Amino acid sequence: MRLIVVLILALFTAAAAAGDRLALVGGTLIDGNGGPPLANSVILVADKRITAVGQVGQLEIPADHRVISTEGMSVLPGLWDMHVHLMITGHADYAHWRRHYTHRLRDEIMPAAARQLLWAGVTSARDLGAPLDDILAIREAIASGDIPGPTLYVSGPFIQHRPYPGTDHYRWGVHGVDDARARVRELAEAGVDVIKLIDHDQMSEEEYLAVVEEAHAHGLPVVAHAHRPEEILRGLRAGVDNFEHTGLATAPIYPADVIEALAARTARMDLGPLYWTPTVEPLFNYVHTIRNPEHLDDPCWHQGLAEDTIEDIRASIRHPERLPYFQLTAARKPTLRPKFDQLREAGATLLIGTDSGVPLSFHCQSTWAELEVWVNHMDMDPMDTIRAATYWPARMMGVLDDVGTVEAGKYADIIAVRGDVLRFINILRDVDIVVRHGQQFR
């Protein structure tokens, strides 16, 4: 068995080396900057980075570059998903999952989720809530090339007033200002990329302000839940960088004081964009899933999972119409479009994120499905939607110099899909080519 593992790793390393010099030739490039697409594009890649971008007949292809034809395809930056959970893979019973799978996160569950995201064209992802040691180990394993997956930006455990029962390994409570600062320092010193704050409307004002202040002192952005009006208002007062979800349960719209505060913040150009990750797809598509659950049988979500895990997940979602997790969803769905429009009109910069891993939401499906809902049901422009999954996430995370667009000097994170993605966004459900850091995975 050990010999087989060594051989597989050797082949993986050899494949990485073989893919070091690439030329993606012929497709229509949507580079992420928002300008007109470039027909008959040529993208040259060497040593993980893009060395040149041009057109067929104008940019010479070096003899030592392996040509990948993108004829008939849309070529674009690798997608980002700004809200994933690698520690869960669609199972409907969280308590059961914690009891039976916590010890399998690092060796099975997280590597499987990471692989599924990458195969779906997600070359960068932000994991917002996981046991600290496990998620840091997975981030490092991907970075070192030991396992395939997107470049990860991680928060580690949530910071909140009090963890829910049985969740202390990935939810950290705070008890006073000193404890709030100590928790953030511990995460910062461990090397997380972002701090996640939830239920801060249950904290004292001094506690939640301390969390945000300490995070910013360490150069870390703060993302916060937006489930309740007071969470949003407190987050705005504290200087939260990015809100998550549409929230407010079945309330038809955001109340006026929230929208006024949001508009006042987005008007502050000196503070930069205020980011918001709506995560509308799991709620929007739930009713359709009940009526036509066939996509739950798609074997794409089996990749990397043990047979007993697959069977357990399948059993938990056998009756999707009965899941307590979605008991208010039928009433919430009509509120998603009005809230989405309010956020746009108030000037929030919207980001693609999915909550991938929650019940019925599989890492191989959720990102493209979020883009599809934005374009076809929220009337978001396809180009703007793609930028919400490429350019803006990279800018939000402070890595735009390296990723987020297809330009010379940046990492070669590139995907290609057959057809016109600006006309048919849902062709992203089956990405043909995936290149991350210059290595071709699909």
N, C-alpha and C positions, 0 to 999 in steps of 0.2 A: 504493500500500500504506500509506504514511504517513497519507494522508487517511482511509483505512478505520479505522486504529488510533485516530486522533483522534476519529472519530465514535463508535466503540465506547466509548471512555473517556467521551465526553460523555453517551452514553446511560446508562452505568453510574452517573455522577455524578447525572444527572437522576433515575434510579430511586431512588438513595439519598435524595435530597431528597423525592421523592414519598412515600417510606415513612417520613417523619419523625414523622408523627402517626398512630398506629394505635389501633384498638380491636379486640381479639380477644374475640369474643362467643359464648357459648353452651356451651362445653365444660366438662368436669369437670377442675378444676385440682388437680394434685398439686404442691404448691409447693416441695417439697424439704425442708421442715422436719420431716416425719414425721407430721404431724397428719392428721385426716380430710380426704379430698378435698372440694373445694368445687364443688358442682353449679351449672350455669348461670352460669359465671363470666364476669366482664368484667375485662379487663386493658387499661388505658390506657397509651399510650406516647407520649412527646414528647421530642425532642432526645436520642435514643438511650436514654433511661432510662424505667423504669416510673414513672408518676405516681400511679396508683391501682389497687387491686385490690378488686373487689366482686362483686355478683351482678346479673343481669338484673332490672330493675324497682327496684333499690335504688341503683345507681350510674348517673348520667346520662352518656350518651355525647355529647361535644361535637360540634357540627356539622362542625367542621373536621377530624375524625378519620376516616380511611378504615377502614371496618368489614371485618374478616376473620372470616368465620363459622367457628367451631370446633364447631358443633353435631355431636353424635355422636362427638366426639373426646376423647381424653385429652390434656390440656395439661400440660406440665411444663418445668422449667428445661432449657436446652440442655445436652446431655450433655458430659461431659469424658471424654477418653481419656488416661490418665496415663502411657502408655508407647507412643509411636509413633516411627517412623523415616521421615521424609519423604524420605530419600536413597535408599530402596529401595522397590520396588513389586511384590513377590511373585516376583521372578526367583529361580531355584533355584541359580544358580552365582554366588557372591559374587565370586570372582576375575575371572570374565568381566565382571561388572557393573562392577567398579572400573576395569577396563581401558577399557571402551567407553562408560561413562556418567558418569564423574566430571565431565567438562567440560560435561555437559548438565544437571547438577543444578539450577542456579539458573534456567535459562530454560525447562526442560521438566519435569523429574522432580518437583522439590519443589512447584512450583505445581499440578501435576496431583494430587499426593497431598493437598495442602491443600484443593483444591476437592472432591475425593471425600469427605474427612472432613466438610466442612461440609454437603454435600448429604445425608450420612447422619445429620445431626442433631448432629454434634459441633461445638459452638461454642467449646470451649476444649480445647487439647491440649498435652501435655508431650512435647517431642521430646528423646530421650535418646541422642544420639550422632550428630554430623554435623560436616562441616568448618565451622569457626567463621564465616568470612566469608559463606559461602553461607547458613547458617541464620539469621544475624543479618539478612541482606538480605531474606530471605523474611519473617521476623517483621515487619520494618519495612514491607515492601510490603503486607502484610495490614493492619497497623495504620493505614496511610495511605490505605487503600481502593484501592490500585492493582491488587490481585488479591484474589479471594475466598478465604476460608479461616477456620479457627478462630483465636481469639486464641491465640498461641503462647507457651509458656514453655519455654525452651531451655537445654540444658546445654553445647552445643558439643561438643568432643571428650571422649571418655572419658579419665579419668586411671587409669593402670594401671602395673604394674611395667615391662613391656616391650611395645611394640606388636607385634601380629602382622605378619608380613611383608607389605609393600605397603599398610599401613593407617595410615601416619604422619600422613596428612592429617586423620584423624578420631579417632585414638587417640594420646594423648601419654604417653610413658613418663616415669618419674621416677628420678633418680639421686641419692639422698641427701636429707636434710631441707631444705636450702636450695633445691634444685631443686623439691621438692614444694611448698614455699610459693610459689616464684616462678611455677609453673604455675597455681596457684589464683589468685594475684594477677592474672596476665595475663587469665585468664577473667573474673574479677570486674571488672576495669577495662574489659574489652570490653563488659560489660553483660549477661552471662548471668544466668539466673534461678535456676539450681540447678547443683550440682556432681555429676557422676556418677563413682563410684569402683568399679572392678572389679579382680578378681584381687589384692585387697589382702592375701590370705593368702600371696602371694609377695613382698610388700614387707617391709622391716624394720618393727618395731613403731614406731620413731621416724618413719618415712616416712608410714605411714598415719595415725598420730595427728596429724602435722603437716598433712596434707591436710584432715582434718575440722576441726581447730582453726582453720586459716587461713580455711576456708570460713565457719565460724560467725563469725569476727571480721569478715567482710565482710557478714554478715547473710544468707548463702546457705545453704539447706538442702542436705543431702547425701543422695543416693540411692546405694545400693550393691547389687551383685549378691549373691544368696544361693544360689549354686550348690553350695557346699561348707560343711560344718559350721564350719570355721575362718574362712571369710569372715563367717559370721553372728556367731560369738563375738567376733571382732575388731571387727566393726561395732558390736556392742552395747557393747563396752568403750569404743570411741571416741566414741559418741554419735551414730551415724548416725540420720538422721531417718526414712528410708523404705527398706525392702528391696524388691528386685525378683525375681520368679519364685519358683517352688516349689522347684526345684533338687534336689540330691542324687541326680540320675540315677535309677537303678532301686531305690534304697533305699526300702523300703516305708513308713517313717515317719521323722520327725526324731528323732535320738537324744535321750536323756533330758537330757543336759547342755545341749543347745541349748534345749529346751523350758523347763527350769528357769531358764536365763538370760533367756529371752524373758519368762516369767511374772514374774520379778523386776523386769524393766524396765517392763512394763506396769502393775505395781502402784505404780510411782512416779508418783502423780497430779500431783506438782509439776512433772514433766517434760513433761506433756501426752501426747497419744496417740502410740503407736508405729505408724507406717503400714507397710502391706505390700501390694504389688501382685502378686498371684499369677500373672497372665497364663496361665491354664489352657487357654483355648480352642484355640490352635494345636495343642497336644498332644492334647487331649481329642477333637477332631473329626477328627484325621488318619486314623484307621482308617475312619471313615465316608466320608471323602473318597476313599479308595482304592476303596471299594465303590460309591460313587455320586459321581463327580466332576463332575456336571452344573453345579454352582455355579461351577466354574472357567471355564465358558463365558459367565457373566453379563457382558454388555458394560459394566456399571457401572464396572469397573476400567479401561476404555479411556479414560474421560473425561480429556481434556487431554494424552494421550500421542500421540506420532507413530506412524504406521502401522508403521514398522520396529521401534520399541520394542515395540509390542503383539505383533508377530509373534515377536520374540526371546523375550519373556516366555512366550508361548504354547508355543514350541518347548521351552523349558527345563522346563516342567511337564507335558509331554505324557505322561510316565509317572510319576505321583506316587508310585507304590509303589516306585520305584527311587532316590529321593532320599537321598543320604548324610546330609543334615541331619536326617532323621527315622529313622535306622537303629535307634535305641533306643526309639522312641516306643511301639511295641506293649507293651514291658515297662514303660514309664514310666506309661502311662495308668492302670493300676489303683492307682498310688500317689498320684494327684492328689487324690482325695476324702479319704483319711486325712490327708494333709498339710494340706489346706484346713481340715478339721475341727480339727486340732491348733492351727493358727494362730488360728482363732476362739476355741477354748477357752482358749488362753493369753492372750487379750485384745488381740490385734493388731487395729488398725482397718484393714479391708480396702478397697482402692481398685480401681476398674475401670481396667484397662490391658491392652493386647493384644499388644504387640510388633509392631504392625501394620507391614507392609512386608516381613516375613521371608517365606521361601518359602511360597507358597500362601495367604498372609494379605494380603488386599487392603483398602485403606483404606475402601472403600465397604461392606465387609461385616463387618469384624472386631469392631467395638465392640458392635453389637447381638448378635452371636454370643456374645461373652463374657458379656453379661447373661443370655442364654438358658441357657448352661451353668450359671451360678450358680443360677438359679431352678429349672430343670428337672432338674438332675443333681447339684447340690451342696446342694439343699434350702434355699437362702437365701430369706428372705422377700422378695417383690417390692418392697415399700416400702424395705426396707433395701438392696436391690440398687440401686434408683434413687438412693438417697441416696449410695451408694458411687460413683455416676457424676455426682453434682451437688454436694450439700452438702459432703461430706468432702474431695473434691479441692480445692474452693475454700478450705476452712479450712486444709488442709495447705499450700497455696501462699500463704497469708496474704492472700487477696483476697476473703474472705467478705463484706466490706462492699460489694463491687461486683457480685459474681456468685455463682452456686451455688444461689440460691433465687429464686422469683418473689415479689418484695416491692417496695413503693413505694420509690423512691430508687436501686434497683439498675439496672445495665444491663439492657436488654431482650434477654436471651438466652433465647429461648423456642422450644420445638418443640411440635408437635401431631401426633397420629397417630389415624387413625380406629379406634375400638374401645376396649376396656377393657384398658389396659396392665397393670393390677394382676392381671388374670386371665390374659391372654395376652401375656406379655412379648415374644414373638417378632414381634408386629406392628411392633415398632420396626425391622424389616428394611426397611420402606417408609414413612419419615416423610413426612407430607403437607405440613407447614408448618415452615419454618426461619426464625427471626428472630434475627439477631445484631446487638447494639448498635443495635437499633431499625430495622434494614434487613431487609426480607423478601427472602430468597434463593429460597425454595420456597413 
